[in-house]
């Protein structure tokens, strides 16, 4: 995995951006020394050495809010990405391998969720769960957004259903759960990684959008709630950084997941690799190493 990330420029940039946000989320108190909820400063101060992004209309330090708001966004991204991928993996692979009534029932459930537009569905659910916290938002987005990934994994599992190693497992008398978890799923690693990154990307966008329109918990400091309070206080006229800073962070984090996703597509699918990278790979395969040259070099006996 490390070799694949360092060998691809998109993966390197995406991993660097993601690592940057992870470090901010892990150690927010080291970077920002102010309380993000404290309304103790003069309102709408400009950029200064004391307040790197200024203050909000409520007298809060904007830089502290931006730093402390990173952790809830990453928790939602990784939580939704992991939960939605696991649910889609189990449903999609089980439907393809078991077939029959199982396949028909799980396909109907998947098709129903595919037909319903996801974001309006989230708005309806969020209106009933007004003020939902981080854990509730993770569960809602994950349990409504796994259908597309399940369809992809089902198609991949159908192409593997009649392979020799699966027939051998059936002959050995292995259970269906063992075949699904041990034989089929490990062969879909690259697709699962891409599905996780895609689900994490959409989780960032959906959660920030729900919080922006007021369907999240306004007391939780995150980038989406910063946009919500900025919009309510007409920040474009009085404090534009209140909108620009969290918006740029959402774009940067989304770009990190997107770049990693594109990179893993190129790594897993040789047809998507650039001509230059394929030539470099061929040249490395053809060009002998220094050890091979030294091994092939004839030895000369020394005479006394």
N, C-alpha and C positions, 0 to 999 in steps of 0.2 A: 504494500500500500504506500509506504514512504517513497519507494523508488518510482512508483507510478505518478505520485504527486510532484516530485522534484523534476521528473523528466518532461512534464507538460507545463507550458507557461500559464495557461488558464488555471490549471489546478494549483499552481504555486501562488498566483495572485489571490485566488479564492481562499486558499488555506491560510494565507497571511492575514487577509481581512477577517476571516472567521476567528482566528487565534487572537487577533487584536481585540475583538469584541468580547471574547471569552475571558481574557485577562481583565478587561474593564469590569465585567459582571462579577468576576471572582473577588476583586479587590477594589470595590468602589470607594471605601473610606480612605484608601491610600491616595487616590487621585483627587477626590473632592472632599474637602474638610468641613463643609457646611451641611446643615440639616436641610434636606430638600423640602420638608414640610413647614419649616419655620418661617413665619410671616413677620420678620423682625427688621427687614431692611426698607430703605426708602423705595417707593414704587417707581417702576419704569426707569431705573438707572441705566445708563449706557455702558458700553464695553469699557472695562478698566482692569488694572492688575488685581484688584480685589474681587471683582466680579467679571470673569472672563467673557461671559455672554450677556452680562447685564442682569437685571432683575425683572420679575413679572409684574403684572398689574396688581398682584396680591402681596407683593413684597418678598417673594421667594427668590433664592439664587437659581438662575436658569441653568448654569453649568452643573450644579449639584443635581438638579432634577434630570438632566440629560444623562449623567453618569449613573445615577441610581436607577433610572428607568431602563437601563440595558438588561438587567437581570430578569425581570418579568418577561421581556420580549424573547430572550433566549430560552427561558423555561417553556414558554408556549411553543416556540419553534421546535425544540428538541422533543418535548412531550408529545405534541401532535404528530411530528414526523415518525417517532418510534411507535406510538399507539396505532396510528392509521396504517402504517406499513405492516405491523404484526397482524391486525385484523384482516387487511386485504390479502396478506400472504396465506393465512389459514383458510379463508373463504375461497379465494381463487384457486389455490392448489387443490384443496379438498374437492371442489366442484369438478375440476378437470380429471382428477384421478378416480374418484368414486363413481362418477357418471350416473346415469339413470335418474331416479327421482331426486337424489341429492343434487345433481347438476341442475335439473329443472327448477327446483325450489330456490337454490342459491342464486341462479341466474335471474329469476323473477325479482328477488330482493335487490340484486345489483342493478337491474334495469330500472326499477322504480326510483332509486336514488340517482341514477344517471339522467333520467328524464326531468326530475325536479331541479330548477336552477338553484345552485348551492347558496349563493349570497342572499337572495331573498328568503330562502329557508332559514338561514342563520339569523336574519333580521327578525323573522317571526318568533323563532325560539328565544332570541335575546330579549325580545319585548316581554315575554312571559317570565324570563329570568333576569329582570332588570337589576343592574348592579352586580352582575356575576363576577366572581373573583377569578384568579388565574387557573385554579384547578377545574372549576366549572367550565371555563372557556376552552381548556384543553380537551375535556371530555366531549363537549358539544361539537367542536370543529372536527375532532378525530372521528367520532361516530357518525358524522354525516359526510365526511370527505374521503372515505376509503374506496368508493365504488369504482372510480376510474382505474386506480392501481390494481384492484382485484381483477378487472377485465384484462389488463395487460398480463398479469401473472397467470391467469387462467389460460390465455393463448399460448404463453411460453410452456406451461405445464402440459398442454395438449400435444405439443410437438415432442415432448419427452415420454409420453405415456407408453409407447410401444418400443422403447429402446431395450437393448439386450440386458443392460444391468438391472432394469426394473423387472423384466421377465424372470431374471435369475433370482431376484428377491422374492417374487411370488412363488417360484418353485421351491425355495427354501422354506416357505411357509411363514414369511414375515407378516406382521400385522400392518394394516393400512396406515396407522399413525406412525409406525417406524419407517415405512417406505416414504411417507410424505416428509417427515422431519429429517431423516438421515440420508435418504437417497436423492430426493428431488430438490429440496430447498437449497442444499449446498451448491448445486450446479447453477443456481440463479443469483449468485452473489452480486455480480455487477448490476443486474436489473434491480435488485433489492436496494442497493446503495443509491442508485438513481431515483428510485421511488421515494426513499427516505428524504433525499435532498429536495425533490419536488414538493412533497408534502410539507416540509419545513418552510420552504419558500412561500407557499400559499398560506400557511399558518400565520406568518408574519404579516402578510398583506391583509388577510381577513380579520385577524385580531385587532390590528391597528385601525382598520376601517370601522369595525364595530365600536371600538372605544371612541373614535372620532365623532361618531353620530350619537354618542351618549348611551350606548347599550352595555358598556363595561362598568366597572367600579370606578367612579371618578376620584375616589380617595387613594387608589393605588397609583403610585408614580410610575408611569411608563411613557413611551413615546406617543402612543395613541391618546392617552389622557392629556398629555401636554398640548397636542393639537386640539383636543376638545376645549380646554380652558382658553387656549389662544384664540380660537374661533369665537367663543362667547364674549371675549373682551376686545374684539376687533384689533387683533395684534398686527395685522398688516399695516395699519395706520400709525400705531404707537410703538410697537416692538416687533419688527419683522423677523428678528432672529428667533423669536418664540415659535414661529412656524417653520422657518428655514432649517434650523439646526436639527430638530427631530425628523423632519422630512428627508434631509440628506442622510441621516443615520439609517432610516428605513430603506432608502435606496441602496446604500452601501452594503447593508446586511443582505438584502435581496440579491444584489450583484454577487456577493460571495457565494451564496447557495447556487445561483445560476451558473457561475463560472465553474464551480466544482461539478455540477451536473453535466455541463457540456464536456468537460474534460474527461469524466468517467465514460461518457458516451464514446468519445474518441478512443479511449483506452480499450474499452470492451469491443468496439466495432472497428476493425482495421479499415473498412471502406470510408470512414469519416476522417481518417488521419490525413494530414496535409502531405503533399508530395515531398516537401523538404524533410519532414520527420521520417518518412518511409525510406528516402534515400540515405539518411543518416543511419537508420537502423540496418539497412543492407550493407552500408560501408563498414559499420562496426562488425557485422557478421563475417564479411569477406576479408577485411584487413587483419592479418595475424597480429597477435600480441607480442610484446617483447620477450615473454617467456617462450612462446613458440619459435621465434626467430633464434633465440639462444639455444633451444633444444635441437633445432635443425642444423645449426652451424657445425661444420666438421671440426673435430678435435685434432689438434696437432701434438704429436708426442714430442716431449722435450728430451733431447739427448744430453747426457752429462759431458 
